[in-house]
Amino acid sequence: MSRLQVVSGKGGTGKTTVAAALALALATEGKRTLLVEVEGRQGIAQVFETEALPYEERKIAVAPGGGEVFALAIDAERALLDYLQMFYKLGGAGRALKKLGAIDFATTIAPGVRDVLLTGKACEAVRRREKDGRPTYDHVVMDAPPTGRITRFLNVNDEVAGLARIGPIHNQAQAVMRVLKSPETAVHLVTLLEEMPVQETADGIAELRAAELPVGRVVVNMVRPHVLDEAAVRAASGDHRKAIARTLASAGVTGGTALVEPLLDQAAEHARRVELERTQRAVLDGVGVPRTHSPSSGTGRTSPGSTGWRRNCGSKGWARDGESERRADRRRDHRRRSGHHRAGSGLPAGSWGPAGPRHRARARPGPGA
């Protein structure tokens, strides 16, 4: 299996959740996994309901088989300072450049520099070795930019290597591209069975192939079960209205007759959705990439920070790292006292889902606990 797992997808398809789920799954197999984000959104921290991640590799979860998940939010400015120290031994001079604003200038104005630094930091984690020669991480999972710019993001090192013909910049870019274009890397694209995400996925796969970047799998997220098709809806809406009303009444539903038309409307909408998904599956069939389907929970996206995830993790012996658990507890206590709600979730402060915190995974003591 590839050691660098890059996860991209159109915005809103759940790529950050899929990246987190992949890291957890790899750790469940006993692997030491690093989950990195490169867009500065702190999406991983939101998924795991922890404080904002610093520019350091921090353990956030422990698996029953001994696998671990570490997380890192890569900051381009800090990565450039690391780069200057690694290749030019600038040390304090690099910090002085930061104070003068030169670092910010380089990472925001110079074409491609930011992407080179971000991908370079992830590839460094892939190549890093312990003193005994073993890889520091078995796998690195990257929550990458959206599908529309993933090829340019990953291929920018190739462009830089072509511009800088000699020297450490050229060598670094070449080393990064050796990782990104090797079997060590797989680029996965997350989509929904909707027209725009599927089309972006197909276009993204074509661009990745043209750039000779390795395509992994298509992850179809939030797949709904197909309960009715159009033939079943037509049959129900024909001469069976009275039978439906009688069935509702026998089930103890009052006012069943008035519910028949709304129920048939919902069934018709479901049938249209089934047909749309069938069409989009045919489009994905045409790209020739293996697919993985992730079912919808029926209540929106399921993430490693939701009740369902925590219930499953608890039953399998999952636990968050001790220090991560304590930080999350302090954060929830603060929200509970202030009466704040978690943004966008509709859940009260301190809850991990509709059932509240009682499904919390048991925390294992972390370093210094």
N, C-alpha and C positions, 0 to 999 in steps of 0.2 A: 504494500500500500504506500502511496506517495507520502513523503514526510511533510511537505508544505501543502496544506489544503486551503486554497483560496476560495472564498464564498462571496459571490456577487449576486446582483438581482435588481430589478427595477424597484424604485422606492415604493414602500408599502406592501411588498410581497413577503416580508418577514425574514430578510436575509440575516439580520443580526441574531434573531432567535435561532435560525437554522445553524449558524456558525457556533453559537453557544451549545446547542444540542449535539452537534458533531464533536465538540471538544469533550463534553461529558461522556458521550458514547465511547470515545477513544480511551478516556481515563478508566471507564468501567472494565476495559480489557486489560487493565494494569499498566497503561501507558502514562508517561509523564508528558503532559501536553501544555503548550503555551498558546493562549488565546489572545490575539492582538487586534487592536483597532487602529485605523490610520486616518480617520476623518475628523477627529476632535469632537465628536458628538457625545462622548461618554455613554454610548449605547450599551456597552457591556455592563457598566455599573448600574444602569437602569434595569436591565434584564435580571441581574442578580440582586437588585435592591440593596446595593451597598454604596458607600461613599464614592465620590469621584476618584477614578484611578490616577495615581501619580505616574511619573515617568520612571517606573521601576517595576520589576517583575514580582508580582504579589500573588501568593497562593490564595485562591478563592473557594476551592472545593477539594474534597478527598473522597475517593471511590472505595468501595468495600474490598476490592482486590489489591489495594495499595496504590492504585493510580491517582494522580494528582492533576488538578487544573490550575495553572498560573495565568494571570492576566496582565497585559501591558497596553497602556494607551501611548502610542508612539507620538512624540512631539517633535516636529521637524527642526525647531530651533535647537533643542537639546541634542537631537541626533547629529546636527551639524557640528556642535561643539565636540561631541564624541569623535566625530570624523576628523576634525582638525587636530585633536589631541592624538588620535591613533596614527595618522599619517604625517603630521607636521610637528608634533610635540609642542603645540603652542601653549598649553596649560593656561597660565594667568593671562597671556595675551589674548587667548580666545574669549575669556570672560570680559576683558576690556573691550573687545570688538562688540560683544553683546550690549554693553552699556552704551556704546556709541551708536547703536542701532544698525550696525553692519550685518549682524546675523539675521535680523528681521528682514532687512532689505534683500539679502541673498535668498531667503526662503519664500519670499512673496513676489519678487520682481524677476529674478533670473529664471528663464524658461526651463522647466523640467527639474530644477534642483530639488524642490520639495518632494516630488515623486521618487526621485533617485534616492533621497535620504530615507524615505518611508519604506520602500521596498528593500533597500539595502539593510536596514535594521532587522527586518523580518528574516532575510536570507542569512544574516550573521547568526541569528538564533538557530537556524537550521544547521549551519556549519559548525557551530560551537561544540567543543569537546571538553570532557572532564580530563583530569590528570591521567586516568587509566585508559584513555582513548575512547570511552563510550560517549555517544552523543548526550549533550546536556538535556535535550528534549527529544523524545521519540517522535513527536509530531508538533508542528506549528500550524495553527488554524488562524487565518487572516479574515477578519470582517472587512472586506474590501469596498472600494467605491462602487456606485451603481453600474449596471450593465452598459449604459451609454458611453462610459469612459474607461471601462476596465482594461480594454486592449491598450489604449494609449498609456494608461497608468503603469501597466506591467512592462510595456515595450520601450519606455522612455530611456532606460539604461542602454539599450541597443543604439539609440540615437546619440546619446552622450558619448558612448564608446567610439562612435564614428567621428564625432567632432574633436574629441581629445585623443590624438593618435598615440601619445606616449604618456608616461607618468602615472602617479597613483590614482588619479581620477579615471583614467582609461582602464587601469588594471582592476579597480573596484567595480566599474560598470561591467566589465567582461566577466568578473567572478559572479556578479549578481545574475547576469543573463545565463550563465552556465547552469545555475540552479533553476531559474524560471523556465528554461526551455528543455529541461531534463525530465526523465521519468520520476524524479523526486517531487515534482510539482503536479498538482491537478487543480484546474479551475472549474468550480461548480457554479451553476447559475440557478437561482431560485425564481420561480414564477408562480402565477395563479392561472387557472384555466379561464382566462379572459383575453380578449383580442389584443390589447396593447401590450401587456406583459409578455404574452407568447410571441408576438412579433418582435419585440425587443430582444427576447431570448434567442430567437432564430437569427436575427441580425448579429447579435453578440457572438454567437458560435461561429458564424461565417468570418467575422473579423478576427477572432482568436486563431482560427485555422489559417487565415491568410498571413498572420504574423508568426505562425509556427509555434504558438503557445499551446500547451497541452490541455485539452478539454476533458473534464472529468465526467460529471453527471448533471442532469437536469433534475432539480428537486421541485416537484409540484406540491405546493403548500396549500393547506386549508381545503382539502378535497372533501366535498360533500357526498354523502351516500345517495345513490339513485333509488328513490323510493317508488316513484311513478314515472311512466313515460307518457307521451302524448296520447297514445291509443287508450291507456287506462283512464286518462282525464276525459277524453271524448265519451268513453263508455259511461263514466260516472255522471257526466253532465247531460246525458241523453234521457233515457227513461228510468233512471235509477234515483232521482231526487227523493222520492217518497221513501224508498228503501234506506237511503242514507239517513233521513230524518227518523225513521223507526229505529235504526241502529243506535243513533244518538240517544233517543229516548230510553231504549233498553239498557244503555250504559249509565242512566241516571242523569243525563244532561238535560236541564230544563231549557225550554225555548229552542229546541233542536232545529225546528223548521226554519227559524230566522238565521241559523248558523250555516245552513247548507250553501247558500250563494257565496259568503265569504270564504268558506272552506274550499269550494270549487275554484275560486279566484286564486287562492294560495296554491292549490294543486296545479293550476294552469301555469302560474309563474314558475313553479318548480320544474314542470315539464319543459318550459322554454329554456331554463337554466341547464337542464340535462342535455338538450340539443346543442346549446352553445358549447358546453364542455366537450361534447362528442366531436364537434367541429375543430376545436382547439387541440384536442388530442391527435387528430389527424395531421394537423400542422406540425406538432412535435414529432410525430412518427417520421415525418419527412426529413428531419435534421440528422437522424441516425445516431443519436446519443442515448446512452442508457438513462432510464428514469427511475426516480424514487418518489413515492407518493406519501405525503404526510396528511393524515385525515384532520378535518376540522373538528374542534371540540364541541361545536354547536353554540358556543358562547363567546366566540371571538378567538383571537390568537391564544394559543397556550405557550407559555414561555417558562424557562427555568425559574422565574420568580413567581409563578402562579401556584395556586393550591394544588392543582393536578400534578404538576411537576414535583412539588415537595412531598406530596403523598407517595408518589412512585419512588422518589429517591429515598424516602424514609423506609419503605418496605424492602428496598434493595440494600440497605445499609449505608446509603449516601449520607454525607455530612459536609457542611461547609467548614472551612478552616476556622479554628477557634477565634482568631483575631478578627476575621471577616464577620463571624457571627456576632461578636461583641460590638463591632462598629455598626452593624445593621440594627442591633437592639437599641443602641444609643440613639440612632437616627429615628427609629419608630417611637421611642419614648418622647423624643423632642416633638415629633409630629402630634402625638397623642395629647401632650400638654398644651400645644399651641392650637389644637383643633383643626389643623390643616388636613386636607385630603390629598391622596396621591394624584398627581397630575394626570388627567386623562383616563383614570381607571374607574372613577365613580365609587371607589372603596374608601372606607374610613381609615384614618391614620392608624398604623400599627397592624393592619390586616394583610394577609398574604393571599387573599382570595375570599370568596363568599363565606367560607366557613371560619375565617379568622386564623389566628396564629397557632391553633392547636395542632396543625399538621406540620409544624416546623421540624425540619430534620435535626437530629441530635448533633450538637457540635462537638467535634473532637478537639482536644486541646491543641492549640497551635504553638509556635515557638514563643517561649516566654510566658506561656499560660500558667 
